[in-house]
Amino acid sequence: MKLNHEPLLQKILDAPVGKVENTIREVLNCNVHLDIIEQNQELGSNFVRKITITAKDFPVVRATVNFNSNVIPRKIVEELLRKKEGIGTILTRNNIKTKRKVISLNVENDNKKVIRKYQIVTENTVWFEISEEIRLDLIDTSKNG
């Protein structure tokens, strides 16, 4: 995948779990916010959380996170249900070691966005499944604006 944005995009894709927001802040050198748009219980112990990371008021990353509250320790679930912080922040604060297992990575709309699907795995157990859209066109706008 050769893109005009390759160095910037690669930094975002390589950011450790819980550090995407900080990485975007560093590479764009501007204010960046993670907002939890909604979080709903879907079926039984399954939840869906939608987040947006904005830079200069542009939604540069949108993500949908699926998790099963029966798989995750109660303390972590309680923090997730408060809907105040990002998943990565919660995991980092609780010293949870994680790995990102990428399922797919696709470039769409003439290199304007990247769609990535991945899992956050802890001790060989999938805790979260994430589908995210990284808007390269809006990152450019944020960087140049």
C-alpha positions in Angstrom: 0.0 0.0 0.0 1.8 3.1 -1.2 0.1 6.4 -0.2 1.0 10.0 -0.1 0.2 9.8 3.6 2.3 6.7 4.2 4.6 8.0 7.0 1.8 9.6 8.9 -0.6 6.7 8.4 2.0 4.2 9.4 2.5 6.0 12.7 -1.2 5.9 13.4 -1.5 2.2 12.4 1.6 1.3 14.5 0.4 3.2 17.6 0.1 0.9 20.6 -3.3 0.2 22.0 -4.4 3.2 24.0 -2.0 5.6 22.2 -3.8 6.4 19.0 -5.2 9.6 20.3 -1.7 10.7 21.6 -0.1 9.7 18.3 -2.5 11.7 16.2 -1.9 14.7 18.6 1.9 14.4 18.1 1.9 14.0 14.3 -0.7 16.7 13.7 0.6 19.0 16.5 -2.9 20.2 17.4 -5.7 19.5 19.9 -7.2 16.1 19.6 -10.3 14.7 21.4 -11.7 11.2 21.8 -15.4 11.2 22.2 -17.7 8.3 23.1 -20.6 8.9 20.9 -22.8 6.1 22.2 -22.5 2.8 23.9 -25.4 0.3 24.0 -26.0 -3.2 25.2 -26.9 -5.2 22.2 -27.8 -8.7 23.3 -27.2 -10.3 26.7 -23.6 -9.4 27.6 -22.7 -7.9 24.2 -22.0 -4.2 23.9 -21.3 -1.8 21.0 -19.4 1.4 21.6 -19.0 4.1 19.0 -16.2 6.6 19.3 -14.7 9.5 17.3 -11.3 11.0 17.5 -11.4 14.6 16.3 -8.5 17.0 15.3 -9.3 20.6 14.8 -13.0 19.7 14.9 -12.6 17.2 12.0 -13.5 13.5 12.7 -10.2 11.9 11.6 -11.0 8.5 13.1 -14.4 6.8 13.7 -14.5 3.4 15.4 -17.1 0.8 16.4 -16.0 -1.4 19.3 -17.8 -4.7 20.2 -17.2 -6.4 23.5 -18.7 -9.1 25.6 -18.8 -8.2 29.3 -18.6 -11.8 30.3 -15.1 -12.1 28.9 -13.6 -8.9 30.5 -12.9 -8.6 34.2 -15.6 -6.9 36.2 -13.4 -3.9 37.2 -12.7 -3.1 33.6 -16.3 -3.6 32.6 -17.4 -1.1 35.3 -15.0 1.5 33.9 -16.2 0.9 30.3 -19.9 1.3 31.4 -19.1 4.7 32.8 -18.4 5.8 29.2 -15.9 8.5 30.4 -12.7 7.2 28.9 -11.4 5.4 25.9 -10.7 1.6 26.0 -7.0 2.1 25.6 -6.8 4.5 28.5 -8.7 2.1 30.8 -6.5 -0.8 29.8 -3.2 1.2 30.2 -4.3 2.5 33.6 -5.0 -1.1 34.8 -1.7 -2.4 33.4 -3.4 -4.8 31.0 -1.0 -6.1 28.4 -2.6 -6.3 25.0 -1.9 -7.1 21.4 -3.6 -5.9 18.3 -4.5 -8.6 15.8 -5.3 -7.0 12.5 -8.1 -8.8 10.6 -8.2 -6.5 7.5 -6.8 -3.2 6.2 -8.2 -1.6 3.1 -7.7 1.8 1.4 -10.9 3.3 -0.1 -12.1 6.3 -2.1 -8.9 7.1 -3.9 -6.7 7.0 -0.8 -9.1 9.2 1.2 -9.8 6.7 3.9 -8.4 3.5 5.4 -10.7 0.9 6.9 -9.1 -1.4 9.5 -10.7 -4.2 11.4 -8.8 -5.7 14.4 -9.1 -7.4 17.7 -7.5 -6.4 21.0 -6.3 -9.6 22.6 -5.2 -10.2 26.2 -3.7 -13.6 27.3 -4.9 -15.2 24.0 -8.5 -14.0 24.6 -10.3 -11.5 22.4 -11.6 -8.7 24.6 -12.6 -6.2 21.8 -13.3 -6.3 18.1 -12.9 -2.9 16.4 -13.7 -1.6 13.0 -12.2 1.8 12.4 -12.2 4.4 9.6 -9.2 6.6 9.3 -10.0 9.7 7.2 -6.8 10.7 5.4 -8.5 13.6 3.7 -9.6 15.1 7.0 -6.1 14.4 8.5 -4.7 16.5 5.7 -7.2 19.2 6.4 -6.3 19.1 10.1 -2.6 19.2 9.4 -2.8 22.0 6.9 -5.6 24.0 8.5 
